[in-house]
Amino acid sequence: MSKGKLKSKNGLADRLGSLGALLVLCIVLSFATSSFLTQSNIMNIFKQTSVNALISTGMLVCLITAGIDLSVGANAIFCTCMMGMLLQKGVTNPLIMILVGIGSGILVGFINGTLLTRLHLPHPFVSTLGMKNVLWGMALLVVNSQIVSGFPKQVTWLGSSTLPASVPVLGGFPISFILVIIIFIIMGIFLSKTALGRSIYCVGGNPEAARLSGIQSANVLTFCYTLSGLMSALAAIVLVGRGGIANGANAIQPYDTDAIAACIIGGASFMGGKGTMSGTLIGALIITVIRNGLQLLSVSTAVQNIVIGLVIILAVLLDVTRERMDARARRLAAK
């Protein structure tokens, strides 16, 4: 069996395994609480998944390059606070607020990529962890550690709006998740069908082959981290719509770990060169369903954090085990 066919087969198995886990989880929770399968709760799950799914999109492209972006969550909160700062200054033009939020996220992503590729820091774990703390401080600083509310409806529309109740079956379906579906389709095509998308996999899966092929790895990496910043900015707009506020203290929320878990559960690897948009979406849904189910069962926040932490550890263990099995399969295929 060729290496390409082996990777394709393993990738399909990963996605089917994740989908099976999601279905089992939903069945168990439907028996555990009668509130789980109600239409309002299902729509709430989609709404809750939107932020993690968008952030996971940026995290995925970084993981494919064998990197990581630990600043994604803090970046999203920083973008909300940049929009909140404008509101404090009396700027209420929704277009300006959205453009500043998106521009802030892109700039942070570009800086992350530049730190890695131009200043040659040893690993993105170091630079993005540092950036996470910088953004946490800046998010508090730009709004003077205040909680900002009163955003224009045009700014909150994406995160708060749903399809009309008159729409059959999909009445109440969140607009934010429709955005997620559109972005995931575009990104899926981009990663699998374009030269740049294939270069991202090559840089992560076989850096030496990428160099010999003439791929400018530094430019590819900078693009990936800039894209991650853009996805964090889009997540920020959804966050503003969901909560109606900008609060710098939320920069410590585990958005980054949820995104990592979603990607790894969905078939990505810390070793790079692997990962799909469909698998990542399934992973994001699994994380949200777990959180949602625990809340419906009135599990304390402390226990919820323990469970999510164990899920992340299991996801990492799954990645390590999967890599060992892939390595063994490659050795057997080479004989």
N, C-alpha and C positions, 0 to 999 in steps of 0.2 A: 504494500500500500504506500502511495506517495505521501510526502510530508504534508502537502497541501490538502489532500483528501483526509488525512488523519486529523488535521486541525479543524477542518470543516465538520467532520463527524463528532469530534469532541465538543465543539462549540454548540452543535445542535443538541447533544446530550445534556450539556450544562443548562441550556435554556429550558428543555423539557423537564429536567430535574427541578429547576426553580419554579416553573409553572405548576408542577405537581405539588411542591411544597406549599405554594400559595393556595391551591385548591383544598388541600388537606387542612390548612390553617383556617380557611373560611368555613369548612364543614364543622370543625371542632368548635369554633366560636359561635356558629349558628345554633348548636345544641347547648352551649354554655350560657347564652343569653338570647332571649327572644328579640332584643332590640337590634341585634347585629344586622339581620337581613332586611330591615325596613328600608324603604326607598330613601328616606331622609338621611339615614346613616350611611348608606352606600354613596350617596352624593357627597356627604361630608368626607368620606374617605378619599374620594377623587379630589376634593378641594384641598384636603390636608396633604395629599401626595404631590400637588403641583409644585410647591416650593422645593421639596427634596429632589423631585425629578429634574427640575431646571438646574439646580446646583450640581446634581449628579452628572448631568451632561458635560459640564466643564471638568468635573473630577475625572470622568472616564477618559477624555482625550489625554489628560495628564498621566493617568495610570497606564494607558496604552504605550506611552513613551518611556515607561519604567520610572516615571516621576510621581509627584504627588503635590497637591495644593491644599495645605492646611489652613489657608486664609479665606477660603470660599465663604464660610458663614459670616466671619467678621467683615468681609468685603460687602456682603449683602446688607448687613446692618449699617455699615458706613454709608452706603449709597442711600439708604432710607434717611439717615441723619443729614446727609447733604441736601436732600430735598426738604427736610424739616428745617434746616438752617435758612433756606430761602424763604420758607413760610414765616419764620421768626423775623426776617428782614423786611417782610411786607410784600415779597414777590409771590403772587398767586397765579401767574400764568402757567397753566398746566403743561404746555409744550416745553417751556423753559425748564420746569421742574423735572420733567421726564428726561430731557436731553442731558441735564446736569447729572442726574442719577446714573444714566447709562454711560455717560462720558467718564464719570468717576470710577465706575467698575472696570471699564476698559483700560483706563490709565493704570489702575492698581495691577491688573493682570499683565500689562506690558512691562511694568516695573519688575514684577516677579520674574518674567521671562528674561529681562535684561540682566537682573542679578545673577541668574543661573548661567546665561550664555556669554555675556560680555565681561562680567566680573569674575566668572569661573569659580563661583562658590561650589563647594564639594558636592552638595546634594540639595535638591529643592526642599527636602524636609527642613533643612536649617533655615533657608531664606524665607520660606512661606510660614514657618512657625514664628519667626521673628516678625514678619509682616502681620500676622494675626494679632499679635500683641500691640503693634503700632496702630493698627486699624481700630482696635478696641479703645485705645486711648484717644485717638482722633475722633471716633464716633461720639464719645462723651464730650470732647472738647468743642466740637463745632456747634453743638446744641446747648452748651453750658450745663451739661449733665441734667437737662430737663427733658421731660416727656412732651413731645410735640404732637398736637392733634389738630383737626380742622382742615384736612387736605381737601382740595377741590374734588368734585365727583368724577371729573375726567381722569384724575390721577388714581382714584380708588376703584374705578370701574372694572379694570382687569381682574383684580383680586376679589371683588365682592359680587360681581354680576353672575347671573345664571340664565339658562334658557327659560323662556316663559313656561309656566305651568301647563299651558294649553298644548304644548308640544307632546305628542304621544310618547310614552315610555321614558323619553329623555327630559321631561319637564323637570327643571331644577338642576340640570347638568351644568357644572361650573364652566364659565368661559375660560378660566385659567387653565383648566385641563385640556380644553380644545387647543389652546396655544401649545401645551406640552405635546399633544399628539402631532401637531403640524411640525414643531421643531424636531421631534424625534424622527419623523419621516424624512425631513430634509437632511438631518445629520446622518441618518442611516444610509441614504443615497450618497451623501458626501464621503463618508468613510469607506464605503465599499466600491464606489464607481469612479471616483476622481483620482487623478495622479497625486494630489496633495494628501488625500485621505489615505491612500496606500502608502505614501511616504511616512505618515505618522506611525503606521504599524511597523514599517521597516526600521525606523529609527529606534523603536522600542524593542522589537523582536530580534534584530540583528544589526547593531550599530556599525560593525565592520563592513557588512554588505552595503549598508546605506552610504558609507563613506566611499567605497569603491564604485558605487553607482552614480556618484556625483551629487548626491542629495545634500543640500546645505542644512545639516542637522540643527545648527544654531537658529536659523530662520524658522525652521519647522517647530522647534521648541518654543520660541518666542510667540509664534502664532498660537500654539496650543494654550499657553498660559494667558494670553490676551483673550482668547475665546472663552476661557474659564472665567475671566473677569466679566465678560459680556453676559454670560449665563447667570452669574451672581447678581448683576444689575437687574436683569429681567426678574429674577426671584425677588429682588428688593421691591419692585413695583407691585408684585403680587402680595408681598408681605404688608405693604402699606394699605392695600385694599382689604386684606383680611382683618387686620387689627385696627386700622384707622389711625395708627400712631407711628412715631419714630422714637425709639428708645435705645440709646447707646449701650445700656446695660445688657441688652439682649445679645451682644456680640459674644458672650460666653456660652450661649446656647449651643448644643452639640450638632449644629448643622453639618460640620465637616465630617464627623464620625458617622452620622447617618448616611451621608453621601458615599463615603468609603464603603460602608457595609452594603449599600444598595448595589454598587458596582461589583464588588467581590462576589456577593451572592448571585449576581446576574452573569458571572462568568469571566470578569476581568481578573487580572493578575498583577501582583506587585512586581513581578519579573518583567512585565511589559509585553507588548506584541499581541495582546488578547483583549477581547471585550466587544460587546455589541450593544446597540441602542435598545433593541427589544429585550435583551437580558437585563439591562440596567433598569428599564421601566418595570419589569417584573420584580426586581430587587427592591425598588423604591416602594412598590405597592406592598410587598411583604413587610417592610419596616413600618409603614403606616398602619397596616392591618394589625400588627402586633401592638403598637401604641394604642390604637383605637379600641381593640379588644380588652386590653388591660384597664383602660379608662371606663369602659362599659361595665366591667366586673368590679369597679370601685377599688381597684388595687392602688395602694398608696404610691405617691411619686417616688419615694425611695426605692420601693420594690420594682417599679417600672424601670428606673435607671439601672438597677442590678440586672434585670432581664435583658435590656437592650445591650448592656455591656457584655453579657454572656453571648448574645447573638453576634456581636462584633468579633469576639474571641473565636467563636465557632466559624465565622466567615473567614478569618485569617487561617485557621486550621484547615478549612476546606481548600483554600488557595494552595497551601503548602502540600497537602495530600494530592491535590489535582496535579500540581507540577511534578511531583514524584511519579505519579502514574503516567503522565505524558512522557516523561523522560524514559521510563521503562518501556513504554510502547514504541518510542522512537528507536531505542536500542534493538528491540525485537524486530522492528520493521527493517532495520539496516542489515540484519543477518541474512 
